[in-house]
Amino acid sequence: MGKGLEGKRVAIGASRKTEEMSKLIENQGGIPLVRSLQGTVFLAEKEVEPELIKFVEEGADWVIFTTGIGTETLVNIADKLGVKETYLKQIDKANVAIRGYKTKNFLKKINIEPAVLDEDGSTRGLIRALEDVDFTGKKVLVQLHGETAPKLIEFLEGKGASVQTILPYQHIAPEWDAVQTLFDEIIEKKVDAVCFTSAIQARSLFTFAKDKGITKEILAAFQSNTLAVAVGKVTAEALSEEGIERIVVPELERMGAMIIELSRYFEKSRV
């Protein structure tokens, strides 16, 4: 195996499997730096109950599911509340749009056929698939996971929809110290690449950057010096929405593939 990351300092934005990722980076000659941007995603059962009951009572014209685990969790919460049957009937009455193969697989288990599927597992792909739908005056329920989807909500509201969001899993931001360290390293050109393994990590970094008023500096660093690396399309899309233009993404959406792709990138740039 080549040593494409020889001497490169690579920050890891994840909080899980950081040892495995560090080992992969070291195998490629790199220096791993764990700088978790993930924060905590927690099951917000009590917070979700009023939203779920509202949907059960009022229904919607469209229901949009964006993650398999979130879709399944809502069914489980409805079951605990004793309204599972009515909940599923309301979904059945609505038009259903989905993002992601895990969402599709779960809906298949409960015999729900989506009217609209994304093209490529991304929110952009879902928006493109919904482009011709008339949402004027329509009630739309959107299931989200841990974070808001500003582009999707903006798109729906722009087309005249009345949007209700439901987040069975919610997000607590990461510790400021870890983010501050990474900011300093990016701005001082002490880190060659940052590996993002979820969209939440991208949002966390830029939420803090906006709060500190240093978004321009961070974007300039990613443009000229530090490379942004995404594990897959959804993460890459979040980085792109925040304004990052230079993003390395592997074909295979796996952490190992991401490190190999990063290694190849640096090897090519040396030639």
C-alpha positions in Angstrom: 0.0 0.0 0.0 1.2 3.5 -0.9 1.9 6.2 1.6 -0.1 9.0 -0.1 -0.6 10.8 3.3 3.1 11.0 4.1 3.5 13.8 6.6 -0.1 15.0 6.1 -2.1 16.1 9.2 -5.6 14.8 8.9 -8.4 15.9 11.3 -11.2 13.5 12.0 -14.6 15.1 12.7 -16.3 11.9 13.8 -16.8 10.7 17.4 -17.2 7.0 16.5 -14.6 4.6 15.1 -11.9 7.3 15.5 -9.3 4.6 16.4 -10.0 2.7 13.2 -9.8 5.8 11.1 -6.6 7.0 12.9 -5.0 3.6 12.1 -6.0 3.9 8.4 -4.5 7.4 8.2 -1.3 6.2 9.9 -1.1 3.2 7.5 -1.1 5.8 4.7 1.7 7.7 6.4 -0.5 10.5 7.8 -0.8 12.0 11.2 -4.4 11.7 12.6 -6.0 14.4 14.8 -9.3 13.6 16.5 -11.4 16.7 16.5 -14.9 15.6 17.1 -17.6 17.8 15.5 -20.4 15.3 16.0 -21.9 16.3 19.3 -24.7 14.0 20.5 -27.8 12.8 18.7 -30.5 11.7 21.1 -33.9 10.1 20.9 -36.3 13.0 21.6 -39.4 10.9 22.3 -41.3 13.3 24.6 -40.5 16.3 22.3 -41.9 14.5 19.3 -45.2 13.2 20.8 -47.2 16.5 20.3 -46.1 16.7 16.7 -46.9 13.1 16.0 -50.4 13.4 17.6 -51.0 16.6 15.6 -50.3 14.6 12.4 -52.4 11.6 13.5 -55.4 14.0 14.1 -55.0 16.3 11.1 -53.0 14.3 8.5 -51.1 15.9 5.6 -51.1 16.1 1.8 -47.5 15.0 1.6 -45.1 13.1 4.0 -41.4 13.3 3.4 -39.1 10.8 5.1 -35.4 11.4 5.0 -33.8 8.6 7.1 -34.7 4.9 7.7 -34.0 5.0 11.4 -36.2 8.1 11.9 -39.0 6.6 9.9 -38.9 3.4 12.0 -38.7 5.4 15.3 -41.8 7.4 14.5 -43.7 4.1 13.9 -42.4 2.8 17.3 -43.4 6.0 19.1 -46.9 5.9 17.5 -47.2 2.3 18.7 -46.3 3.3 22.3 -48.9 6.0 22.2 -51.5 3.5 21.0 -52.0 5.4 17.6 -49.9 3.2 15.3 -52.9 2.1 13.1 -54.2 5.7 12.6 -50.7 7.0 12.0 -50.1 4.5 9.3 -53.5 5.2 7.7 -52.6 8.9 7.6 -49.4 8.1 5.8 -51.3 5.9 3.4 -53.7 8.7 2.6 -50.8 11.1 1.9 -48.4 11.3 -1.0 -45.1 9.9 0.3 -41.6 11.1 -0.8 -38.4 9.7 0.5 -34.6 10.0 0.6 -32.3 7.0 0.9 -32.4 3.3 0.4 -32.7 2.5 4.1 -35.9 4.6 4.2 -37.2 2.7 1.2 -36.4 -0.6 2.7 -38.2 0.2 6.0 -41.3 1.5 4.2 -41.4 -1.7 2.1 -41.7 -3.7 5.4 -44.8 -1.8 6.3 -46.3 -1.9 2.8 -46.0 1.8 2.0 -45.1 2.7 -1.6 -43.5 6.1 -2.1 -44.8 8.3 -4.9 -41.4 10.1 -5.2 -37.9 8.8 -4.6 -34.6 10.8 -4.6 -32.3 10.2 -7.6 -29.1 9.6 -5.7 -29.5 9.5 -1.9 -29.1 13.2 -1.5 -31.4 16.1 -0.5 -30.7 17.7 -3.8 -31.8 14.6 -5.6 -35.0 14.6 -3.6 -35.6 18.3 -4.4 -35.0 17.6 -8.1 -37.5 14.7 -8.0 -40.1 17.0 -6.4 -39.5 19.9 -8.8 -42.7 19.4 -10.8 -45.0 18.9 -7.8 -47.6 21.6 -7.1 -47.3 22.3 -3.4 -49.5 25.4 -3.3 -51.5 25.4 -0.1 -50.5 21.8 0.7 -49.7 20.5 4.2 -46.3 18.7 4.2 -44.8 16.7 7.1 -41.0 16.4 6.9 -39.2 13.9 9.1 -35.6 15.1 9.8 -32.7 13.5 11.6 -30.7 15.4 14.2 -30.5 18.6 12.1 -32.7 20.9 10.0 -32.6 20.6 6.2 -32.7 24.3 5.3 -32.6 23.8 1.5 -35.5 21.3 1.5 -37.7 23.4 3.8 -36.9 26.5 1.8 -37.8 24.7 -1.5 -41.1 23.5 -0.1 -42.1 26.8 1.4 -41.0 28.5 -1.8 -43.5 26.3 -3.7 -46.3 27.4 -1.4 -46.3 24.5 1.1 -47.2 24.7 4.8 -44.4 22.7 6.4 -44.4 20.8 9.7 -41.1 19.2 10.7 -40.7 16.3 13.0 -37.3 15.3 14.5 -37.4 12.0 16.4 -33.6 12.4 16.9 -32.3 15.8 17.9 -28.8 17.1 18.2 -26.7 18.6 21.0 -23.7 20.6 19.7 -20.1 19.4 20.4 -17.8 20.9 23.0 -16.6 24.3 22.0 -12.9 23.5 22.9 -12.6 20.8 20.3 -14.1 23.1 17.6 -11.9 26.0 18.6 -8.7 23.9 18.3 -9.7 22.8 14.8 -10.5 26.4 13.8 -7.1 27.5 14.9 -5.4 24.6 13.1 -7.4 25.3 9.9 -6.7 29.1 9.9 -3.0 28.6 10.9 -2.6 26.0 8.0 -1.6 23.3 10.5 -4.1 20.8 9.2 -4.0 19.4 5.6 -7.5 17.8 5.5 -10.6 17.4 7.6 -12.6 14.2 7.3 -16.4 14.6 7.8 -18.5 11.4 8.3 -21.9 13.1 8.7 -23.8 16.2 7.6 -24.2 17.2 11.3 -20.4 17.6 11.6 -20.4 20.1 8.7 -23.3 22.0 10.2 -21.6 22.1 13.7 -18.4 23.5 12.3 -20.2 26.3 10.4 -22.7 27.1 13.1 -19.7 27.9 15.4 -17.9 29.7 12.5 -21.0 31.9 12.0 -21.2 32.6 15.8 -17.6 33.7 15.9 -17.8 35.7 12.6 -15.0 33.7 10.9 -16.9 31.9 8.1 -15.0 33.8 5.4 -11.7 32.8 6.9 -12.7 29.2 7.2 -14.0 29.0 3.6 -10.8 30.7 2.3 -8.7 28.1 4.2 -10.8 25.2 2.7 -10.4 26.8 -0.8 -6.6 27.2 -0.7 -5.0 25.0 1.9 -7.2 22.5 3.9 -9.0 19.8 2.0 -12.6 18.9 3.0 -13.3 15.1 2.7 -16.8 13.7 2.9 -17.7 10.0 3.6 -20.6 10.2 1.1 -23.0 12.3 -0.9 -25.2 13.6 1.9 -22.2 14.8 3.9 -20.6 16.3 0.7 -23.9 18.1 0.0 -24.0 19.7 3.5 -20.4 20.9 3.0 -21.3 22.3 -0.4 -24.4 24.1 1.1 -22.1 25.8 3.6 -20.0 27.1 0.7 -17.1 24.7 0.4 -16.2 24.0 -3.2 -13.3 21.6 -3.0 -14.5 18.3 -1.6 -13.1 14.8 -2.0 -15.8 12.1 -1.9 -15.2 8.3 -2.5 -17.5 6.3 -4.8 -18.0 3.7 -2.1 -19.6 5.5 1.0 -17.3 3.9 3.6 -14.6 5.4 6.0 -11.9 3.2 4.6 -12.7 4.2 1.0 -12.7 7.9 2.1 -9.1 7.6 3.5 -7.9 5.8 0.3 -9.5 8.5 -1.9 -7.8 11.2 0.2 -4.5 9.4 -0.1 -4.9 9.2 -3.9 -5.8 12.9 -4.1 -2.5 13.9 -2.4 -0.5 11.4 -4.4 -1.9 12.9 -7.7 -1.2 16.5 -6.4 2.4 15.6 -5.8 3.0 14.4 -9.4 
